[in-house]
């Protein structure tokens, strides 16, 4: 008597690959890649409170700034998180070139197509600021962040508020809200050229 073989497991859904135009958009030096000093300082203070100071005999925390842009937020975090290791991660070579002028550790990484270049549980904290709204597949990105975070790690995620009063005012005036991409062909509502 033979035992029936179980049906094959369903294949995992494929992660959509960002279109080449999306990569070209973020490699464009005219696209702003910084979120602002005040936000960066608030986020760094939140992480410092969660992680605590570095103590003798306790290794410093590893903090990944995913989507680090020009590195100014990571540099602000590093100044506030003295003794901890802050690593800037971005997929844009242009952003990483700029980030190297602000922070010591920068790494090229993607949230899709092979994942981040870190082992499972390598990060004590992830700073994911003003990135999720730019992604083609946010679910895959969050899965990858969960993978690199240690089980009791900290995720600091922020995203623009489309319903904020200033964005509502811009919409009423017929202007594209701040920090929301609507085109891979041009920059709308931001400094830069069309």
MODELLER restraints for C-alpha pairs under 7 A, 6 or more apart:
rsr = mdl.restraints
at = mdl.atoms
rsr.add(forms.Gaussian(group=physical.xy_distance, feature=features.Distance(at['CA:15:A'], at['CA:112:A']), mean=6.89, stdev=0.5))
rsr.add(forms.Gaussian(group=physical.xy_distance, feature=features.Distance(at['CA:15:A'], at['CA:140:A']), mean=6.93, stdev=0.5))
rsr.add(forms.Gaussian(group=physical.xy_distance, feature=features.Distance(at['CA:16:A'], at['CA:137:A']), mean=6.74, stdev=0.5))
rsr.add(forms.Gaussian(group=physical.xy_distance, feature=features.Distance(at['CA:18:A'], at['CA:136:A']), mean=6.27, stdev=0.5))
rsr.add(forms.Gaussian(group=physical.xy_distance, feature=features.Distance(at['CA:21:A'], at['CA:184:A']), mean=6.04, stdev=0.5))
rsr.add(forms.Gaussian(group=physical.xy_distance, feature=features.Distance(at['CA:22:A'], at['CA:184:A']), mean=5.95, stdev=0.5))
rsr.add(forms.Gaussian(group=physical.xy_distance, feature=features.Distance(at['CA:25:A'], at['CA:184:A']), mean=6.31, stdev=0.5))
rsr.add(forms.Gaussian(group=physical.xy_distance, feature=features.Distance(at['CA:26:A'], at['CA:92:A']), mean=6.28, stdev=0.5))
rsr.add(forms.Gaussian(group=physical.xy_distance, feature=features.Distance(at['CA:27:A'], at['CA:92:A']), mean=5.53, stdev=0.5))
rsr.add(forms.Gaussian(group=physical.xy_distance, feature=features.Distance(at['CA:27:A'], at['CA:93:A']), mean=6.81, stdev=0.5))
rsr.add(forms.Gaussian(group=physical.xy_distance, feature=features.Distance(at['CA:27:A'], at['CA:94:A']), mean=5.59, stdev=0.5))
rsr.add(forms.Gaussian(group=physical.xy_distance, feature=features.Distance(at['CA:29:A'], at['CA:94:A']), mean=6.78, stdev=0.5))
rsr.add(forms.Gaussian(group=physical.xy_distance, feature=features.Distance(at['CA:30:A'], at['CA:192:A']), mean=5.25, stdev=0.5))
rsr.add(forms.Gaussian(group=physical.xy_distance, feature=features.Distance(at['CA:31:A'], at['CA:192:A']), mean=6.54, stdev=0.5))
rsr.add(forms.Gaussian(group=physical.xy_distance, feature=features.Distance(at['CA:33:A'], at['CA:69:A']), mean=4.66, stdev=0.5))
rsr.add(forms.Gaussian(group=physical.xy_distance, feature=features.Distance(at['CA:33:A'], at['CA:70:A']), mean=5.75, stdev=0.5))
rsr.add(forms.Gaussian(group=physical.xy_distance, feature=features.Distance(at['CA:34:A'], at['CA:69:A']), mean=6.00, stdev=0.5))
rsr.add(forms.Gaussian(group=physical.xy_distance, feature=features.Distance(at['CA:34:A'], at['CA:70:A']), mean=6.14, stdev=0.5))
rsr.add(forms.Gaussian(group=physical.xy_distance, feature=features.Distance(at['CA:34:A'], at['CA:72:A']), mean=6.73, stdev=0.5))
rsr.add(forms.Gaussian(group=physical.xy_distance, feature=features.Distance(at['CA:40:A'], at['CA:73:A']), mean=5.04, stdev=0.5))
rsr.add(forms.Gaussian(group=physical.xy_distance, feature=features.Distance(at['CA:40:A'], at['CA:76:A']), mean=6.31, stdev=0.5))
rsr.add(forms.Gaussian(group=physical.xy_distance, feature=features.Distance(at['CA:40:A'], at['CA:77:A']), mean=6.94, stdev=0.5))
rsr.add(forms.Gaussian(group=physical.xy_distance, feature=features.Distance(at['CA:41:A'], at['CA:76:A']), mean=6.27, stdev=0.5))
rsr.add(forms.Gaussian(group=physical.xy_distance, feature=features.Distance(at['CA:41:A'], at['CA:77:A']), mean=6.89, stdev=0.5))
rsr.add(forms.Gaussian(group=physical.xy_distance, feature=features.Distance(at['CA:44:A'], at['CA:76:A']), mean=6.97, stdev=0.5))
rsr.add(forms.Gaussian(group=physical.xy_distance, feature=features.Distance(at['CA:44:A'], at['CA:77:A']), mean=4.59, stdev=0.5))
rsr.add(forms.Gaussian(group=physical.xy_distance, feature=features.Distance(at['CA:44:A'], at['CA:80:A']), mean=6.08, stdev=0.5))
rsr.add(forms.Gaussian(group=physical.xy_distance, feature=features.Distance(at['CA:45:A'], at['CA:80:A']), mean=6.73, stdev=0.5))
rsr.add(forms.Gaussian(group=physical.xy_distance, feature=features.Distance(at['CA:48:A'], at['CA:80:A']), mean=6.92, stdev=0.5))
rsr.add(forms.Gaussian(group=physical.xy_distance, feature=features.Distance(at['CA:48:A'], at['CA:81:A']), mean=5.67, stdev=0.5))
rsr.add(forms.Gaussian(group=physical.xy_distance, feature=features.Distance(at['CA:54:A'], at['CA:60:A']), mean=5.70, stdev=0.5))
rsr.add(forms.Gaussian(group=physical.xy_distance, feature=features.Distance(at['CA:54:A'], at['CA:83:A']), mean=5.97, stdev=0.5))
rsr.add(forms.Gaussian(group=physical.xy_distance, feature=features.Distance(at['CA:54:A'], at['CA:84:A']), mean=6.85, stdev=0.5))
rsr.add(forms.Gaussian(group=physical.xy_distance, feature=features.Distance(at['CA:60:A'], at['CA:83:A']), mean=6.21, stdev=0.5))
rsr.add(forms.Gaussian(group=physical.xy_distance, feature=features.Distance(at['CA:60:A'], at['CA:84:A']), mean=4.62, stdev=0.5))
rsr.add(forms.Gaussian(group=physical.xy_distance, feature=features.Distance(at['CA:60:A'], at['CA:85:A']), mean=6.51, stdev=0.5))
rsr.add(forms.Gaussian(group=physical.xy_distance, feature=features.Distance(at['CA:61:A'], at['CA:84:A']), mean=5.02, stdev=0.5))
rsr.add(forms.Gaussian(group=physical.xy_distance, feature=features.Distance(at['CA:61:A'], at['CA:85:A']), mean=6.07, stdev=0.5))
rsr.add(forms.Gaussian(group=physical.xy_distance, feature=features.Distance(at['CA:61:A'], at['CA:124:A']), mean=5.58, stdev=0.5))
rsr.add(forms.Gaussian(group=physical.xy_distance, feature=features.Distance(at['CA:62:A'], at['CA:84:A']), mean=6.33, stdev=0.5))
rsr.add(forms.Gaussian(group=physical.xy_distance, feature=features.Distance(at['CA:62:A'], at['CA:85:A']), mean=4.88, stdev=0.5))
rsr.add(forms.Gaussian(group=physical.xy_distance, feature=features.Distance(at['CA:62:A'], at['CA:86:A']), mean=6.08, stdev=0.5))
rsr.add(forms.Gaussian(group=physical.xy_distance, feature=features.Distance(at['CA:62:A'], at['CA:123:A']), mean=5.17, stdev=0.5))
rsr.add(forms.Gaussian(group=physical.xy_distance, feature=features.Distance(at['CA:62:A'], at['CA:124:A']), mean=5.28, stdev=0.5))
rsr.add(forms.Gaussian(group=physical.xy_distance, feature=features.Distance(at['CA:62:A'], at['CA:125:A']), mean=6.56, stdev=0.5))
rsr.add(forms.Gaussian(group=physical.xy_distance, feature=features.Distance(at['CA:63:A'], at['CA:85:A']), mean=6.05, stdev=0.5))
rsr.add(forms.Gaussian(group=physical.xy_distance, feature=features.Distance(at['CA:63:A'], at['CA:86:A']), mean=4.74, stdev=0.5))
rsr.add(forms.Gaussian(group=physical.xy_distance, feature=features.Distance(at['CA:63:A'], at['CA:87:A']), mean=6.14, stdev=0.5))
rsr.add(forms.Gaussian(group=physical.xy_distance, feature=features.Distance(at['CA:63:A'], at['CA:123:A']), mean=5.94, stdev=0.5))
rsr.add(forms.Gaussian(group=physical.xy_distance, feature=features.Distance(at['CA:63:A'], at['CA:124:A']), mean=5.98, stdev=0.5))
rsr.add(forms.Gaussian(group=physical.xy_distance, feature=features.Distance(at['CA:63:A'], at['CA:125:A']), mean=4.73, stdev=0.5))
rsr.add(forms.Gaussian(group=physical.xy_distance, feature=features.Distance(at['CA:63:A'], at['CA:126:A']), mean=5.58, stdev=0.5))
rsr.add(forms.Gaussian(group=physical.xy_distance, feature=features.Distance(at['CA:64:A'], at['CA:86:A']), mean=5.96, stdev=0.5))
rsr.add(forms.Gaussian(group=physical.xy_distance, feature=features.Distance(at['CA:64:A'], at['CA:87:A']), mean=4.92, stdev=0.5))
rsr.add(forms.Gaussian(group=physical.xy_distance, feature=features.Distance(at['CA:64:A'], at['CA:88:A']), mean=6.02, stdev=0.5))
rsr.add(forms.Gaussian(group=physical.xy_distance, feature=features.Distance(at['CA:64:A'], at['CA:89:A']), mean=6.80, stdev=0.5))
rsr.add(forms.Gaussian(group=physical.xy_distance, feature=features.Distance(at['CA:64:A'], at['CA:123:A']), mean=6.65, stdev=0.5))
rsr.add(forms.Gaussian(group=physical.xy_distance, feature=features.Distance(at['CA:64:A'], at['CA:125:A']), mean=6.42, stdev=0.5))
rsr.add(forms.Gaussian(group=physical.xy_distance, feature=features.Distance(at['CA:64:A'], at['CA:126:A']), mean=4.79, stdev=0.5))
rsr.add(forms.Gaussian(group=physical.xy_distance, feature=features.Distance(at['CA:64:A'], at['CA:127:A']), mean=6.04, stdev=0.5))
rsr.add(forms.Gaussian(group=physical.xy_distance, feature=features.Distance(at['CA:65:A'], at['CA:74:A']), mean=6.22, stdev=0.5))
rsr.add(forms.Gaussian(group=physical.xy_distance, feature=features.Distance(at['CA:65:A'], at['CA:87:A']), mean=6.04, stdev=0.5))
rsr.add(forms.Gaussian(group=physical.xy_distance, feature=features.Distance(at['CA:65:A'], at['CA:88:A']), mean=4.80, stdev=0.5))
rsr.add(forms.Gaussian(group=physical.xy_distance, feature=features.Distance(at['CA:65:A'], at['CA:89:A']), mean=5.84, stdev=0.5))
rsr.add(forms.Gaussian(group=physical.xy_distance, feature=features.Distance(at['CA:65:A'], at['CA:126:A']), mean=5.98, stdev=0.5))
rsr.add(forms.Gaussian(group=physical.xy_distance, feature=features.Distance(at['CA:65:A'], at['CA:127:A']), mean=4.66, stdev=0.5))
rsr.add(forms.Gaussian(group=physical.xy_distance, feature=features.Distance(at['CA:65:A'], at['CA:128:A']), mean=6.28, stdev=0.5))
rsr.add(forms.Gaussian(group=physical.xy_distance, feature=features.Distance(at['CA:66:A'], at['CA:88:A']), mean=6.40, stdev=0.5))
rsr.add(forms.Gaussian(group=physical.xy_distance, feature=features.Distance(at['CA:66:A'], at['CA:89:A']), mean=4.83, stdev=0.5))
rsr.add(forms.Gaussian(group=physical.xy_distance, feature=features.Distance(at['CA:66:A'], at['CA:90:A']), mean=6.18, stdev=0.5))
rsr.add(forms.Gaussian(group=physical.xy_distance, feature=features.Distance(at['CA:66:A'], at['CA:126:A']), mean=6.94, stdev=0.5))
rsr.add(forms.Gaussian(group=physical.xy_distance, feature=features.Distance(at['CA:66:A'], at['CA:127:A']), mean=6.12, stdev=0.5))
rsr.add(forms.Gaussian(group=physical.xy_distance, feature=features.Distance(at['CA:66:A'], at['CA:128:A']), mean=5.38, stdev=0.5))
rsr.add(forms.Gaussian(group=physical.xy_distance, feature=features.Distance(at['CA:67:A'], at['CA:89:A']), mean=5.66, stdev=0.5))
rsr.add(forms.Gaussian(group=physical.xy_distance, feature=features.Distance(at['CA:67:A'], at['CA:90:A']), mean=4.60, stdev=0.5))
rsr.add(forms.Gaussian(group=physical.xy_distance, feature=features.Distance(at['CA:67:A'], at['CA:128:A']), mean=6.85, stdev=0.5))
rsr.add(forms.Gaussian(group=physical.xy_distance, feature=features.Distance(at['CA:67:A'], at['CA:131:A']), mean=6.21, stdev=0.5))
rsr.add(forms.Gaussian(group=physical.xy_distance, feature=features.Distance(at['CA:68:A'], at['CA:74:A']), mean=6.66, stdev=0.5))
rsr.add(forms.Gaussian(group=physical.xy_distance, feature=features.Distance(at['CA:68:A'], at['CA:88:A']), mean=5.15, stdev=0.5))
rsr.add(forms.Gaussian(group=physical.xy_distance, feature=features.Distance(at['CA:68:A'], at['CA:89:A']), mean=5.52, stdev=0.5))
rsr.add(forms.Gaussian(group=physical.xy_distance, feature=features.Distance(at['CA:68:A'], at['CA:90:A']), mean=5.65, stdev=0.5))
rsr.add(forms.Gaussian(group=physical.xy_distance, feature=features.Distance(at['CA:69:A'], at['CA:90:A']), mean=6.48, stdev=0.5))
rsr.add(forms.Gaussian(group=physical.xy_distance, feature=features.Distance(at['CA:69:A'], at['CA:95:A']), mean=4.96, stdev=0.5))
rsr.add(forms.Gaussian(group=physical.xy_distance, feature=features.Distance(at['CA:69:A'], at['CA:96:A']), mean=6.90, stdev=0.5))
rsr.add(forms.Gaussian(group=physical.xy_distance, feature=features.Distance(at['CA:69:A'], at['CA:99:A']), mean=6.66, stdev=0.5))
rsr.add(forms.Gaussian(group=physical.xy_distance, feature=features.Distance(at['CA:70:A'], at['CA:95:A']), mean=5.08, stdev=0.5))
rsr.add(forms.Gaussian(group=physical.xy_distance, feature=features.Distance(at['CA:70:A'], at['CA:96:A']), mean=6.57, stdev=0.5))
rsr.add(forms.Gaussian(group=physical.xy_distance, feature=features.Distance(at['CA:70:A'], at['CA:98:A']), mean=4.94, stdev=0.5))
rsr.add(forms.Gaussian(group=physical.xy_distance, feature=features.Distance(at['CA:70:A'], at['CA:99:A']), mean=4.23, stdev=0.5))
rsr.add(forms.Gaussian(group=physical.xy_distance, feature=features.Distance(at['CA:71:A'], at['CA:88:A']), mean=6.53, stdev=0.5))
rsr.add(forms.Gaussian(group=physical.xy_distance, feature=features.Distance(at['CA:71:A'], at['CA:99:A']), mean=4.05, stdev=0.5))
rsr.add(forms.Gaussian(group=physical.xy_distance, feature=features.Distance(at['CA:71:A'], at['CA:102:A']), mean=5.64, stdev=0.5))
rsr.add(forms.Gaussian(group=physical.xy_distance, feature=features.Distance(at['CA:71:A'], at['CA:103:A']), mean=6.29, stdev=0.5))
rsr.add(forms.Gaussian(group=physical.xy_distance, feature=features.Distance(at['CA:72:A'], at['CA:102:A']), mean=6.22, stdev=0.5))
rsr.add(forms.Gaussian(group=physical.xy_distance, feature=features.Distance(at['CA:74:A'], at['CA:86:A']), mean=6.59, stdev=0.5))
rsr.add(forms.Gaussian(group=physical.xy_distance, feature=features.Distance(at['CA:74:A'], at['CA:88:A']), mean=6.32, stdev=0.5))
rsr.add(forms.Gaussian(group=physical.xy_distance, feature=features.Distance(at['CA:74:A'], at['CA:103:A']), mean=6.89, stdev=0.5))
rsr.add(forms.Gaussian(group=physical.xy_distance, feature=features.Distance(at['CA:75:A'], at['CA:102:A']), mean=5.84, stdev=0.5))
rsr.add(forms.Gaussian(group=physical.xy_distance, feature=features.Distance(at['CA:75:A'], at['CA:103:A']), mean=5.56, stdev=0.5))
rsr.add(forms.Gaussian(group=physical.xy_distance, feature=features.Distance(at['CA:78:A'], at['CA:86:A']), mean=5.95, stdev=0.5))
rsr.add(forms.Gaussian(group=physical.xy_distance, feature=features.Distance(at['CA:86:A'], at['CA:105:A']), mean=7.00, stdev=0.5))
rsr.add(forms.Gaussian(group=physical.xy_distance, feature=features.Distance(at['CA:87:A'], at['CA:105:A']), mean=4.94, stdev=0.5))
rsr.add(forms.Gaussian(group=physical.xy_distance, feature=features.Distance(at['CA:87:A'], at['CA:106:A']), mean=5.55, stdev=0.5))
rsr.add(forms.Gaussian(group=physical.xy_distance, feature=features.Distance(at['CA:88:A'], at['CA:105:A']), mean=6.23, stdev=0.5))
rsr.add(forms.Gaussian(group=physical.xy_distance, feature=features.Distance(at['CA:88:A'], at['CA:106:A']), mean=4.55, stdev=0.5))
rsr.add(forms.Gaussian(group=physical.xy_distance, feature=features.Distance(at['CA:88:A'], at['CA:107:A']), mean=6.24, stdev=0.5))
rsr.add(forms.Gaussian(group=physical.xy_distance, feature=features.Distance(at['CA:89:A'], at['CA:106:A']), mean=5.78, stdev=0.5))
rsr.add(forms.Gaussian(group=physical.xy_distance, feature=features.Distance(at['CA:89:A'], at['CA:107:A']), mean=4.93, stdev=0.5))
rsr.add(forms.Gaussian(group=physical.xy_distance, feature=features.Distance(at['CA:89:A'], at['CA:108:A']), mean=5.63, stdev=0.5))
rsr.add(forms.Gaussian(group=physical.xy_distance, feature=features.Distance(at['CA:89:A'], at['CA:109:A']), mean=5.90, stdev=0.5))
rsr.add(forms.Gaussian(group=physical.xy_distance, feature=features.Distance(at['CA:90:A'], at['CA:96:A']), mean=6.45, stdev=0.5))
rsr.add(forms.Gaussian(group=physical.xy_distance, feature=features.Distance(at['CA:90:A'], at['CA:107:A']), mean=6.82, stdev=0.5))
rsr.add(forms.Gaussian(group=physical.xy_distance, feature=features.Distance(at['CA:90:A'], at['CA:108:A']), mean=5.33, stdev=0.5))
rsr.add(forms.Gaussian(group=physical.xy_distance, feature=features.Distance(at['CA:90:A'], at['CA:109:A']), mean=5.63, stdev=0.5))
rsr.add(forms.Gaussian(group=physical.xy_distance, feature=features.Distance(at['CA:90:A'], at['CA:110:A']), mean=6.97, stdev=0.5))
rsr.add(forms.Gaussian(group=physical.xy_distance, feature=features.Distance(at['CA:91:A'], at['CA:108:A']), mean=5.36, stdev=0.5))
rsr.add(forms.Gaussian(group=physical.xy_distance, feature=features.Distance(at['CA:91:A'], at['CA:109:A']), mean=5.22, stdev=0.5))
rsr.add(forms.Gaussian(group=physical.xy_distance, feature=features.Distance(at['CA:91:A'], at['CA:110:A']), mean=5.45, stdev=0.5))
rsr.add(forms.Gaussian(group=physical.xy_distance, feature=features.Distance(at['CA:96:A'], at['CA:106:A']), mean=6.64, stdev=0.5))
rsr.add(forms.Gaussian(group=physical.xy_distance, feature=features.Distance(at['CA:100:A'], at['CA:106:A']), mean=6.57, stdev=0.5))
rsr.add(forms.Gaussian(group=physical.xy_distance, feature=features.Distance(at['CA:109:A'], at['CA:115:A']), mean=6.96, stdev=0.5))
rsr.add(forms.Gaussian(group=physical.xy_distance, feature=features.Distance(at['CA:109:A'], at['CA:116:A']), mean=4.95, stdev=0.5))
rsr.add(forms.Gaussian(group=physical.xy_distance, feature=features.Distance(at['CA:109:A'], at['CA:117:A']), mean=6.16, stdev=0.5))
rsr.add(forms.Gaussian(group=physical.xy_distance, feature=features.Distance(at['CA:110:A'], at['CA:116:A']), mean=5.51, stdev=0.5))
rsr.add(forms.Gaussian(group=physical.xy_distance, feature=features.Distance(at['CA:111:A'], at['CA:141:A']), mean=5.01, stdev=0.5))
rsr.add(forms.Gaussian(group=physical.xy_distance, feature=features.Distance(at['CA:111:A'], at['CA:144:A']), mean=6.32, stdev=0.5))
rsr.add(forms.Gaussian(group=physical.xy_distance, feature=features.Distance(at['CA:112:A'], at['CA:140:A']), mean=6.90, stdev=0.5))
rsr.add(forms.Gaussian(group=physical.xy_distance, feature=features.Distance(at['CA:112:A'], at['CA:141:A']), mean=6.84, stdev=0.5))
rsr.add(forms.Gaussian(group=physical.xy_distance, feature=features.Distance(at['CA:115:A'], at['CA:144:A']), mean=6.55, stdev=0.5))
rsr.add(forms.Gaussian(group=physical.xy_distance, feature=features.Distance(at['CA:118:A'], at['CA:148:A']), mean=6.41, stdev=0.5))
rsr.add(forms.Gaussian(group=physical.xy_distance, feature=features.Distance(at['CA:119:A'], at['CA:148:A']), mean=6.26, stdev=0.5))
rsr.add(forms.Gaussian(group=physical.xy_distance, feature=features.Distance(at['CA:120:A'], at['CA:147:A']), mean=5.27, stdev=0.5))
rsr.add(forms.Gaussian(group=physical.xy_distance, feature=features.Distance(at['CA:120:A'], at['CA:148:A']), mean=4.61, stdev=0.5))
rsr.add(forms.Gaussian(group=physical.xy_distance, feature=features.Distance(at['CA:120:A'], at['CA:149:A']), mean=6.98, stdev=0.5))
rsr.add(forms.Gaussian(group=physical.xy_distance, feature=features.Distance(at['CA:121:A'], at['CA:147:A']), mean=6.26, stdev=0.5))
rsr.add(forms.Gaussian(group=physical.xy_distance, feature=features.Distance(at['CA:121:A'], at['CA:148:A']), mean=4.60, stdev=0.5))
rsr.add(forms.Gaussian(group=physical.xy_distance, feature=features.Distance(at['CA:121:A'], at['CA:149:A']), mean=4.60, stdev=0.5))
rsr.add(forms.Gaussian(group=physical.xy_distance, feature=features.Distance(at['CA:121:A'], at['CA:150:A']), mean=3.80, stdev=0.5))
rsr.add(forms.Gaussian(group=physical.xy_distance, feature=features.Distance(at['CA:121:A'], at['CA:151:A']), mean=6.85, stdev=0.5))
rsr.add(forms.Gaussian(group=physical.xy_distance, feature=features.Distance(at['CA:122:A'], at['CA:148:A']), mean=5.45, stdev=0.5))
rsr.add(forms.Gaussian(group=physical.xy_distance, feature=features.Distance(at['CA:122:A'], at['CA:149:A']), mean=6.08, stdev=0.5))
rsr.add(forms.Gaussian(group=physical.xy_distance, feature=features.Distance(at['CA:122:A'], at['CA:150:A']), mean=6.22, stdev=0.5))
rsr.add(forms.Gaussian(group=physical.xy_distance, feature=features.Distance(at['CA:123:A'], at['CA:148:A']), mean=5.79, stdev=0.5))
rsr.add(forms.Gaussian(group=physical.xy_distance, feature=features.Distance(at['CA:123:A'], at['CA:149:A']), mean=4.72, stdev=0.5))
rsr.add(forms.Gaussian(group=physical.xy_distance, feature=features.Distance(at['CA:123:A'], at['CA:150:A']), mean=5.89, stdev=0.5))
rsr.add(forms.Gaussian(group=physical.xy_distance, feature=features.Distance(at['CA:124:A'], at['CA:149:A']), mean=6.02, stdev=0.5))
rsr.add(forms.Gaussian(group=physical.xy_distance, feature=features.Distance(at['CA:124:A'], at['CA:150:A']), mean=5.86, stdev=0.5))
rsr.add(forms.Gaussian(group=physical.xy_distance, feature=features.Distance(at['CA:124:A'], at['CA:153:A']), mean=4.77, stdev=0.5))
rsr.add(forms.Gaussian(group=physical.xy_distance, feature=features.Distance(at['CA:124:A'], at['CA:154:A']), mean=6.40, stdev=0.5))
rsr.add(forms.Gaussian(group=physical.xy_distance, feature=features.Distance(at['CA:125:A'], at['CA:149:A']), mean=6.56, stdev=0.5))
rsr.add(forms.Gaussian(group=physical.xy_distance, feature=features.Distance(at['CA:125:A'], at['CA:153:A']), mean=5.40, stdev=0.5))
rsr.add(forms.Gaussian(group=physical.xy_distance, feature=features.Distance(at['CA:125:A'], at['CA:154:A']), mean=4.48, stdev=0.5))
rsr.add(forms.Gaussian(group=physical.xy_distance, feature=features.Distance(at['CA:125:A'], at['CA:155:A']), mean=5.72, stdev=0.5))
rsr.add(forms.Gaussian(group=physical.xy_distance, feature=features.Distance(at['CA:126:A'], at['CA:154:A']), mean=6.32, stdev=0.5))
rsr.add(forms.Gaussian(group=physical.xy_distance, feature=features.Distance(at['CA:126:A'], at['CA:155:A']), mean=4.90, stdev=0.5))
rsr.add(forms.Gaussian(group=physical.xy_distance, feature=features.Distance(at['CA:126:A'], at['CA:156:A']), mean=6.18, stdev=0.5))
rsr.add(forms.Gaussian(group=physical.xy_distance, feature=features.Distance(at['CA:127:A'], at['CA:155:A']), mean=6.21, stdev=0.5))
rsr.add(forms.Gaussian(group=physical.xy_distance, feature=features.Distance(at['CA:127:A'], at['CA:156:A']), mean=4.97, stdev=0.5))
rsr.add(forms.Gaussian(group=physical.xy_distance, feature=features.Distance(at['CA:127:A'], at['CA:157:A']), mean=6.31, stdev=0.5))
rsr.add(forms.Gaussian(group=physical.xy_distance, feature=features.Distance(at['CA:128:A'], at['CA:156:A']), mean=5.96, stdev=0.5))
rsr.add(forms.Gaussian(group=physical.xy_distance, feature=features.Distance(at['CA:128:A'], at['CA:157:A']), mean=4.70, stdev=0.5))
rsr.add(forms.Gaussian(group=physical.xy_distance, feature=features.Distance(at['CA:128:A'], at['CA:158:A']), mean=6.58, stdev=0.5))
rsr.add(forms.Gaussian(group=physical.xy_distance, feature=features.Distance(at['CA:129:A'], at['CA:157:A']), mean=5.37, stdev=0.5))
rsr.add(forms.Gaussian(group=physical.xy_distance, feature=features.Distance(at['CA:129:A'], at['CA:158:A']), mean=4.73, stdev=0.5))
rsr.add(forms.Gaussian(group=physical.xy_distance, feature=features.Distance(at['CA:129:A'], at['CA:159:A']), mean=6.40, stdev=0.5))
rsr.add(forms.Gaussian(group=physical.xy_distance, feature=features.Distance(at['CA:130:A'], at['CA:158:A']), mean=5.58, stdev=0.5))
rsr.add(forms.Gaussian(group=physical.xy_distance, feature=features.Distance(at['CA:130:A'], at['CA:159:A']), mean=4.61, stdev=0.5))
rsr.add(forms.Gaussian(group=physical.xy_distance, feature=features.Distance(at['CA:130:A'], at['CA:160:A']), mean=6.52, stdev=0.5))
rsr.add(forms.Gaussian(group=physical.xy_distance, feature=features.Distance(at['CA:131:A'], at['CA:159:A']), mean=6.95, stdev=0.5))
rsr.add(forms.Gaussian(group=physical.xy_distance, feature=features.Distance(at['CA:132:A'], at['CA:138:A']), mean=6.12, stdev=0.5))
rsr.add(forms.Gaussian(group=physical.xy_distance, feature=features.Distance(at['CA:132:A'], at['CA:159:A']), mean=6.76, stdev=0.5))
rsr.add(forms.Gaussian(group=physical.xy_distance, feature=features.Distance(at['CA:133:A'], at['CA:159:A']), mean=6.66, stdev=0.5))
rsr.add(forms.Gaussian(group=physical.xy_distance, feature=features.Distance(at['CA:167:A'], at['CA:177:A']), mean=4.93, stdev=0.5))
rsr.add(forms.Gaussian(group=physical.xy_distance, feature=features.Distance(at['CA:167:A'], at['CA:178:A']), mean=6.56, stdev=0.5))
rsr.add(forms.Gaussian(group=physical.xy_distance, feature=features.Distance(at['CA:170:A'], at['CA:176:A']), mean=6.50, stdev=0.5))
rsr.add(forms.Gaussian(group=physical.xy_distance, feature=features.Distance(at['CA:170:A'], at['CA:177:A']), mean=5.78, stdev=0.5))
rsr.add(forms.Gaussian(group=physical.xy_distance, feature=features.Distance(at['CA:171:A'], at['CA:177:A']), mean=6.37, stdev=0.5))
rsr.add(forms.Gaussian(group=physical.xy_distance, feature=features.Distance(at['CA:175:A'], at['CA:189:A']), mean=6.90, stdev=0.5))
rsr.add(forms.Gaussian(group=physical.xy_distance, feature=features.Distance(at['CA:176:A'], at['CA:188:A']), mean=6.47, stdev=0.5))
rsr.add(forms.Gaussian(group=physical.xy_distance, feature=features.Distance(at['CA:176:A'], at['CA:189:A']), mean=5.23, stdev=0.5))
rsr.add(forms.Gaussian(group=physical.xy_distance, feature=features.Distance(at['CA:177:A'], at['CA:189:A']), mean=6.42, stdev=0.5))
rsr.add(forms.Gaussian(group=physical.xy_distance, feature=features.Distance(at['CA:178:A'], at['CA:189:A']), mean=5.92, stdev=0.5))
rsr.add(forms.Gaussian(group=physical.xy_distance, feature=features.Distance(at['CA:178:A'], at['CA:190:A']), mean=6.93, stdev=0.5))
rsr.add(forms.Gaussian(group=physical.xy_distance, feature=features.Distance(at['CA:186:A'], at['CA:194:A']), mean=4.89, stdev=0.5))
rsr.add(forms.Gaussian(group=physical.xy_distance, feature=features.Distance(at['CA:187:A'], at['CA:193:A']), mean=6.75, stdev=0.5))
rsr.add(forms.Gaussian(group=physical.xy_distance, feature=features.Distance(at['CA:187:A'], at['CA:194:A']), mean=5.57, stdev=0.5))
